[in-house]
């Protein structure tokens, strides 16, 4: 199942009330109630956002060095990452109060 930028159930998505304007704590390492967790399944829902993601991706591909040998799916994986990050940022800017942050919880590797 994939999500889209059009998702409107923000309270269920973020676990917070989008209208909550509490002051942030002074310690920026503490996750506040206005922080929005990164959703690794978001994809662009509009043609405009998809085109913008493509433009950013092509710019990065042209300006970042790559090793001679890569996995066969490396380009598509990088493109999916750019689309996902851009969609998360668009959701944050469009639906969350000013000062909200996009956060990603650290993962543990075994």
CORSULQUI-V407490 format. One record per residue. N is the residue number from 1. RES is the residue in one small letter. OMEGA is omega as a letter, one per 30 degrees, with the letter a starting at -180 (* if undefined). NEAR is the number of other C-alpha atoms within 8 Angstrom. D_FIRST is the distance of its C-alpha to the first C-alpha in Angstrom with 1 decimal. Layout:
BEGIN
N/RES/OMEGA/NEAR/D_FIRST
N/RES/OMEGA/NEAR/D_FIRST
END
This chain:
BEGIN
1/x/l/2/0.0
2/x/l/6/3.8
3/x/l/8/6.8
4/x/l/9/10.2
5/x/a/12/13.8
6/x/a/5/14.4
7/x/a/7/12.9
8/x/a/4/16.1
9/x/a/6/15.8
10/x/a/12/17.3
11/x/l/9/19.2
12/x/a/7/16.4
13/x/a/6/14.5
14/x/a/10/17.7
15/x/a/7/19.7
16/x/l/10/22.6
17/x/a/8/24.3
18/x/a/10/24.0
19/x/a/5/27.6
20/x/a/8/28.9
21/x/l/6/31.5
22/x/l/6/33.0
23/x/l/4/35.0
24/x/l/5/33.4
25/x/a/7/35.3
26/x/a/4/37.6
27/x/a/5/35.8
28/x/l/6/32.9
29/x/l/4/31.4
30/x/l/6/30.6
31/x/a/6/27.2
32/x/l/7/28.0
33/x/l/7/26.4
34/x/l/14/25.7
35/x/l/11/23.7
36/x/a/10/20.0
37/x/l/9/17.9
38/x/l/8/16.2
39/x/a/6/12.4
40/x/a/5/11.6
41/x/l/7/8.1
42/x/l/12/9.9
43/x/l/11/10.9
44/x/a/12/14.0
45/x/a/9/13.7
46/x/l/6/17.4
47/x/a/7/19.7
48/x/l/6/22.0
49/x/l/10/19.7
50/x/l/11/18.5
51/x/l/8/22.3
52/x/l/8/23.2
53/x/l/11/20.8
54/x/l/10/22.3
55/x/l/8/25.8
56/x/a/9/25.3
57/x/a/11/23.8
58/x/l/8/26.9
59/x/a/8/29.2
60/x/l/8/28.0
61/x/a/8/28.3
62/x/a/6/31.8
63/x/l/6/33.0
64/x/l/6/31.7
65/x/l/5/33.5
66/x/l/4/31.6
67/x/a/5/33.1
68/x/a/4/34.5
69/x/l/4/32.3
70/x/l/6/28.5
71/x/a/5/25.7
72/x/a/5/24.8
73/x/a/6/21.2
74/x/a/8/22.5
75/x/a/7/22.6
76/x/l/7/19.0
77/x/l/8/17.9
78/x/l/9/20.3
79/x/l/10/19.0
80/x/l/8/15.3
81/x/l/8/17.0
82/x/l/11/19.1
83/x/a/13/16.3
84/x/a/13/14.4
85/x/l/8/17.7
86/x/l/9/18.9
87/x/l/13/16.0
88/x/l/13/16.4
89/x/l/9/20.1
90/x/l/9/19.9
91/x/l/10/18.0
92/x/a/12/20.7
93/x/a/9/23.5
94/x/a/6/22.5
95/x/a/8/21.5
96/x/l/10/23.4
97/x/l/10/27.2
98/x/a/5/29.3
99/x/l/5/29.7
100/x/a/10/26.2
101/x/l/8/24.9
102/x/a/11/21.7
103/x/l/8/21.8
104/x/l/6/20.2
105/x/a/5/21.2
106/x/l/4/23.0
107/x/l/4/21.5
108/x/l/4/24.0
109/x/a/3/24.6
110/x/*/2/26.3
END
